[in-house]
């Protein structure tokens, strides 16, 4: 959303992301990371927060 305070994610979409279940396999983890990366500009310290998920998507994790 764009308003006088700047750019922010739509509250309904942010809530939907919050309600996504924890990924139970590598394919689901990769899918979640890719979706979350879309909002990385709105998530402070995204790379640090997402690092455990990035690690799970590596071979032999």
MOPAC internal coordinates of N, CA, C and O (Angstrom, degrees):
PM7 1SCF
backbone

  N    0.0000 0     0.00 0     0.00 0    0    0    0
  C    1.4267 1     0.00 0     0.00 0    1    0    0
  C    1.5265 1   108.88 1     0.00 0    2    1    0
  O    1.2310 1   121.32 1   -36.85 1    3    2    1
  N    1.2837 1   115.08 1   143.15 1    3    2    1
  C    1.4605 1   121.01 1   177.34 1    5    3    2
  C    1.5251 1   107.72 1  -116.16 1    6    5    3
  O    1.2310 1   121.11 1   -52.85 1    7    6    5
  N    1.3220 1   115.48 1   127.15 1    7    6    5
  C    1.4610 1   120.13 1   176.45 1    9    7    6
  C    1.5243 1   109.17 1  -147.44 1   10    9    7
  O    1.2310 1   120.36 1    11.24 1   11   10    9
  N    1.3197 1   116.92 1  -168.76 1   11   10    9
  C    1.4613 1   120.35 1  -176.70 1   13   11   10
  C    1.5293 1   113.10 1   -64.75 1   14   13   11
  O    1.2310 1   120.16 1   162.55 1   15   14   13
  N    1.3357 1   117.30 1   -17.45 1   15   14   13
  C    1.4671 1   121.52 1   179.18 1   17   15   14
  C    1.5233 1   113.13 1   -91.43 1   18   17   15
  O    1.2310 1   119.85 1   174.45 1   19   18   17
  N    1.3323 1   117.89 1    -5.55 1   19   18   17
  C    1.4587 1   121.52 1   179.48 1   21   19   18
  C    1.5172 1   111.90 1   120.82 1   22   21   19
  O    1.2310 1   120.93 1    30.47 1   23   22   21
  N    1.3252 1   115.83 1  -149.53 1   23   22   21
  C    1.4623 1   122.52 1  -177.94 1   25   23   22
  C    1.5226 1   108.41 1  -109.43 1   26   25   23
  O    1.2310 1   120.74 1   -44.41 1   27   26   25
  N    1.3177 1   116.19 1   135.59 1   27   26   25
  C    1.4584 1   121.06 1   176.82 1   29   27   26
  C    1.5251 1   108.71 1  -148.54 1   30   29   27
  O    1.2310 1   120.38 1   -23.78 1   31   30   29
  N    1.3387 1   116.88 1   156.22 1   31   30   29
  C    1.4599 1   118.85 1   179.12 1   33   31   30
  C    1.5324 1   110.74 1   -69.29 1   34   33   31
  O    1.2310 1   121.07 1   -27.50 1   35   34   33
  N    1.2951 1   115.55 1   152.50 1   35   34   33
  C    1.4608 1   121.81 1   176.91 1   37   35   34
  C    1.5369 1   108.37 1   -63.97 1   38   37   35
  O    1.2310 1   119.39 1   -51.56 1   39   38   37
  N    1.3284 1   118.76 1   128.44 1   39   38   37
  C    1.4649 1   120.59 1  -177.82 1   41   39   38
  C    1.5281 1   113.72 1   -56.15 1   42   41   39
  O    1.2310 1   119.63 1   141.26 1   43   42   41
  N    1.3254 1   118.32 1   -38.74 1   43   42   41
  C    1.4664 1   120.61 1   179.89 1   45   43   42
  C    1.5225 1   111.16 1   -64.09 1   46   45   43
  O    1.2310 1   120.41 1   139.02 1   47   46   45
  N    1.3310 1   116.82 1   -40.98 1   47   46   45
  C    1.4651 1   120.11 1   179.81 1   49   47   46
  C    1.5201 1   110.79 1   -70.78 1   50   49   47
  O    1.2310 1   120.12 1   142.02 1   51   50   49
  N    1.3203 1   117.38 1   -37.98 1   51   50   49
  C    1.4622 1   120.60 1   177.21 1   53   51   50
  C    1.5272 1   109.97 1   -63.67 1   54   53   51
  O    1.2310 1   120.08 1   139.38 1   55   54   53
  N    1.3214 1   117.46 1   -40.62 1   55   54   53
  C    1.4626 1   121.85 1   178.31 1   57   55   54
  C    1.5271 1   110.17 1   -64.20 1   58   57   55
  O    1.2310 1   120.31 1   139.43 1   59   58   57
  N    1.3223 1   117.02 1   -40.57 1   59   58   57
  C    1.4655 1   120.91 1   179.36 1   61   59   58
  C    1.5259 1   110.64 1   -62.31 1   62   61   59
  O    1.2310 1   120.19 1   140.29 1   63   62   61
  N    1.3197 1   117.24 1   -39.71 1   63   62   61
  C    1.4685 1   120.68 1   178.11 1   65   63   62
  C    1.5197 1   109.77 1   -65.84 1   66   65   63
  O    1.2310 1   120.61 1   138.90 1   67   66   65
  N    1.3169 1   116.45 1   -41.10 1   67   66   65
  C    1.4592 1   120.97 1   179.34 1   69   67   66
  C    1.5232 1   111.77 1   -61.04 1   70   69   67
  O    1.2310 1   120.06 1   149.19 1   71   70   69
  N    1.3209 1   117.50 1   -30.81 1   71   70   69
  C    1.4612 1   122.54 1  -176.07 1   73   71   70
  C    1.5262 1   113.93 1   -88.06 1   74   73   71
  O    1.2310 1   119.85 1   178.71 1   75   74   73
  N    1.3251 1   117.90 1    -1.29 1   75   74   73
  C    1.4660 1   120.70 1   179.02 1   77   75   74
  C    1.5241 1   108.76 1   -67.24 1   78   77   75
  O    1.2310 1   119.72 1   -46.64 1   79   78   77
  N    1.3369 1   118.13 1   133.36 1   79   78   77
  C    1.4652 1   119.86 1   178.93 1   81   79   78
  C    1.5306 1   111.69 1   -65.21 1   82   81   79
  O    1.2310 1   120.76 1   -23.69 1   83   82   81
  N    1.3123 1   116.15 1   156.31 1   83   82   81
  C    1.4616 1   121.92 1   177.92 1   85   83   82
  C    1.5273 1   108.32 1   -60.54 1   86   85   83
  O    1.2310 1   119.66 1   -48.07 1   87   86   85
  N    1.3397 1   118.25 1   131.93 1   87   86   85
  C    1.4700 1   120.68 1   179.32 1   89   87   86
  C    1.5291 1   110.90 1   -58.06 1   90   89   87
  O    1.2310 1   120.61 1   -42.71 1   91   90   89
  N    1.3276 1   116.44 1   137.29 1   91   90   89
  C    1.4680 1   120.44 1  -177.08 1   93   91   90
  C    1.5256 1   112.85 1  -107.38 1   94   93   91
  O    1.2310 1   120.08 1   177.34 1   95   94   93
  N    1.3328 1   117.46 1    -2.66 1   95   94   93
  C    1.4614 1   120.30 1   177.01 1   97   95   94
  C    1.5292 1   108.74 1  -152.53 1   98   97   95
  O    1.2310 1   120.74 1    -7.74 1   99   98   97
  N    1.3249 1   116.19 1   172.26 1   99   98   97
  C    1.4653 1   120.49 1  -175.66 1  101   99   98
  C    1.5244 1   111.46 1   -62.95 1  102  101   99
  O    1.2310 1   120.25 1   138.22 1  103  102  101
  N    1.3210 1   117.13 1   -41.78 1  103  102  101
  C    1.4666 1   119.96 1  -179.45 1  105  103  102
  C    1.5310 1   110.78 1   -60.13 1  106  105  103
  O    1.2310 1   120.29 1   137.19 1  107  106  105
  N    1.3259 1   117.05 1   -42.81 1  107  106  105
  C    1.4667 1   121.06 1   178.81 1  109  107  106
  C    1.5273 1   110.90 1   -67.49 1  110  109  107
  O    1.2310 1   120.10 1   142.71 1  111  110  109
  N    1.3341 1   117.42 1   -37.29 1  111  110  109
  C    1.4680 1   121.23 1   178.69 1  113  111  110
  C    1.5270 1   110.48 1   -64.70 1  114  113  111
  O    1.2310 1   120.48 1   135.75 1  115  114  113
  N    1.3251 1   116.69 1   -44.25 1  115  114  113
  C    1.4658 1   120.80 1   178.72 1  117  115  114
  C    1.5243 1   109.92 1   -62.35 1  118  117  115
  O    1.2310 1   120.43 1   135.98 1  119  118  117
  N    1.3138 1   116.79 1   -44.02 1  119  118  117
  C    1.4609 1   121.16 1   179.62 1  121  119  118
  C    1.5278 1   110.68 1   -60.39 1  122  121  119
  O    1.2310 1   120.39 1   135.90 1  123  122  121
  N    1.3285 1   116.86 1   -44.10 1  123  122  121
  C    1.4600 1   120.45 1   179.88 1  125  123  122
  C    1.5233 1   111.29 1   -64.77 1  126  125  123
  O    1.2310 1   120.24 1   135.49 1  127  126  125
  N    1.3379 1   117.15 1   -44.51 1  127  126  125
  C    1.4690 1   120.97 1  -179.53 1  129  127  126
  C    1.5240 1   110.22 1   -60.41 1  130  129  127
  O    1.2310 1   120.28 1   135.67 1  131  130  129
  N    1.3219 1   117.07 1   -44.33 1  131  130  129
  C    1.4678 1   120.11 1  -179.80 1  133  131  130
  C    1.5230 1   111.11 1   -63.22 1  134  133  131
  O    1.2310 1   120.42 1   139.54 1  135  134  133
  N    1.3239 1   116.79 1   -40.46 1  135  134  133
  C    1.4551 1   120.06 1   178.57 1  137  135  134
  C    1.5284 1   110.07 1   -67.17 1  138  137  135
  O    1.2310 1   120.00 1   136.30 1  139  138  137
  N    1.3145 1   117.61 1   -43.70 1  139  138  137
  C    1.4669 1   121.49 1  -178.64 1  141  139  138
  C    1.5234 1   111.65 1   -65.51 1  142  141  139
  O    1.2310 1   120.23 1   146.77 1  143  142  141
  N    1.3283 1   117.16 1   -33.23 1  143  142  141
  C    1.4657 1   120.24 1   179.74 1  145  143  142
  C    1.5256 1   111.90 1   -59.98 1  146  145  143
  O    1.2310 1   120.30 1   152.65 1  147  146  145
  N    1.3091 1   117.04 1   -27.35 1  147  146  145
  C    1.4630 1   120.86 1   178.16 1  149  147  146
  C    1.5338 1   110.41 1   -58.96 1  150  149  147
  O    1.2310 1   120.57 1   146.96 1  151  150  149
  N    1.3248 1   116.51 1   -33.04 1  151  150  149
  C    1.4624 1   122.05 1  -177.24 1  153  151  150
  C    1.5265 1   113.17 1  -100.27 1  154  153  151
  O    1.2310 1   119.56 1  -169.31 1  155  154  153
  N    1.3286 1   118.44 1    10.69 1  155  154  153
  C    1.4680 1   121.50 1  -173.78 1  157  155  154
  C    1.5249 1   113.83 1   -56.94 1  158  157  155
  O    1.2310 1   119.86 1   150.47 1  159  158  157
  N    1.3189 1   117.88 1   -29.53 1  159  158  157
  C    1.4664 1   120.04 1   179.18 1  161  159  158
  C    1.5260 1   112.66 1   -69.89 1  162  161  159
  O    1.2310 1   120.39 1   163.42 1  163  162  161
  N    1.3210 1   116.85 1   -16.58 1  163  162  161
  C    1.4610 1   121.54 1  -178.82 1  165  163  162
  C    1.5245 1   112.17 1  -105.15 1  166  165  163
  O    1.2310 1   120.21 1  -178.95 1  167  166  165
  N    1.3340 1   117.20 1     1.05 1  167  166  165
  C    1.4663 1   121.49 1  -178.02 1  169  167  166
  C    1.5197 1   108.38 1  -114.72 1  170  169  167
  O    1.2310 1   120.15 1   -73.22 1  171  170  169
  N    1.3361 1   117.33 1   106.78 1  171  170  169
  C    1.4687 1   119.15 1   178.65 1  173  171  170
  C    1.5292 1   110.66 1   -58.72 1  174  173  171
  O    1.2310 1   120.57 1   -43.50 1  175  174  173
  N    1.3222 1   116.52 1   136.50 1  175  174  173
  C    1.4702 1   123.07 1   178.63 1  177  175  174
  C    1.5292 1   112.59 1    60.06 1  178  177  175
  O    1.2310 1   120.58 1  -145.13 1  179  178  177
  N    1.3243 1   116.50 1    34.87 1  179  178  177
  C    1.4613 1   120.02 1  -176.81 1  181  179  178
  C    1.5206 1   112.44 1   -54.15 1  182  181  179
  O    1.2310 1   119.92 1   133.07 1  183  182  181
  N    1.3183 1   117.76 1   -46.93 1  183  182  181
  C    1.4669 1   119.57 1  -175.86 1  185  183  182
  C    1.5246 1   111.43 1   -61.85 1  186  185  183
  O    1.2310 1   120.03 1   141.90 1  187  186  185
  N    1.3217 1   117.54 1   -38.10 1  187  186  185
  C    1.4641 1   120.75 1   178.15 1  189  187  186
  C    1.5246 1   110.64 1   -68.67 1  190  189  187
  O    1.2310 1   120.46 1   136.15 1  191  190  189
  N    1.3206 1   116.72 1   -43.85 1  191  190  189
  C    1.4614 1   120.74 1  -179.79 1  193  191  190
  C    1.5253 1   112.13 1   -65.77 1  194  193  191
  O    1.2310 1   120.50 1   143.48 1  195  194  193
  N    1.3234 1   116.65 1   -36.52 1  195  194  193
  C    1.4634 1   121.02 1  -175.86 1  197  195  194
  C    1.5246 1   113.17 1   -86.33 1  198  197  195
  O    1.2310 1   119.44 1   169.09 1  199  198  197
  N    1.3218 1   118.67 1   -10.91 1  199  198  197
  C    1.4649 1   121.06 1  -175.59 1  201  199  198
  C    1.5316 1   113.42 1   -52.57 1  202  201  199
  O    1.2310 1   118.68 1   135.91 1  203  202  201
  N    1.3377 1   120.13 1   -44.09 1  203  202  201
  C    1.4734 1   118.62 1   177.84 1  205  203  202
  C    1.5295 1   112.86 1   -58.50 1  206  205  203
  O    1.2310 1   120.14 1   144.25 1  207  206  205
  N    1.3298 1   117.33 1   -35.75 1  207  206  205
  C    1.4657 1   119.51 1   177.55 1  209  207  206
  C    1.5200 1   110.94 1   -71.32 1  210  209  207
  O    1.2310 1   120.21 1   140.53 1  211  210  209
  N    1.3427 1   117.20 1   -39.47 1  211  210  209
  C    1.4634 1   119.94 1   175.74 1  213  211  210
  C    1.5248 1   109.80 1   -59.02 1  214  213  211
  O    1.2310 1   120.56 1   138.22 1  215  214  213
  N    1.3327 1   116.54 1   -41.78 1  215  214  213
  C    1.4614 1   120.90 1  -179.95 1  217  215  214
  C    1.5280 1   111.27 1   -62.53 1  218  217  215
  O    1.2310 1   120.24 1   142.52 1  219  218  217
  N    1.3255 1   117.14 1   -37.48 1  219  218  217
  C    1.4659 1   120.77 1   179.58 1  221  219  218
  C    1.5218 1   112.75 1   -66.67 1  222  221  219
  O    1.2310 1   120.21 1   155.51 1  223  222  221
  N    1.3241 1   117.21 1   -24.49 1  223  222  221
  C    1.4623 1   120.05 1  -177.00 1  225  223  222
  C    1.5264 1   112.69 1   -85.54 1  226  225  223
  O    1.2310 1   120.39 1   175.07 1  227  226  225
  N    1.3302 1   116.85 1    -4.93 1  227  226  225
  C    1.4609 1   120.15 1   179.82 1  229  227  226
  C    1.5242 1   110.13 1   -79.68 1  230  229  227
  O    1.2310 1   120.97 1   -25.07 1  231  230  229
  N    1.3322 1   115.74 1   154.93 1  231  230  229
  C    1.4605 1   120.73 1   176.86 1  233  231  230
  C    1.5192 1   109.95 1   -60.25 1  234  233  231
  O    1.2310 1   120.93 1   -35.54 1  235  234  233
  N    1.3267 1   115.82 1   144.46 1  235  234  233
  C    1.4662 1   123.55 1   178.11 1  237  235  234
  C    1.5228 1   112.83 1    61.50 1  238  237  235
  O    1.2310 1   120.47 1  -150.76 1  239  238  237
  N    1.3126 1   116.71 1    29.24 1  239  238  237
  C    1.4753 1   119.53 1   178.69 1  241  239  238
  C    1.5095 1   110.47 1   -82.24 1  242  241  239
  O    1.2310 1   120.10 1   180.00 1  243  242  241

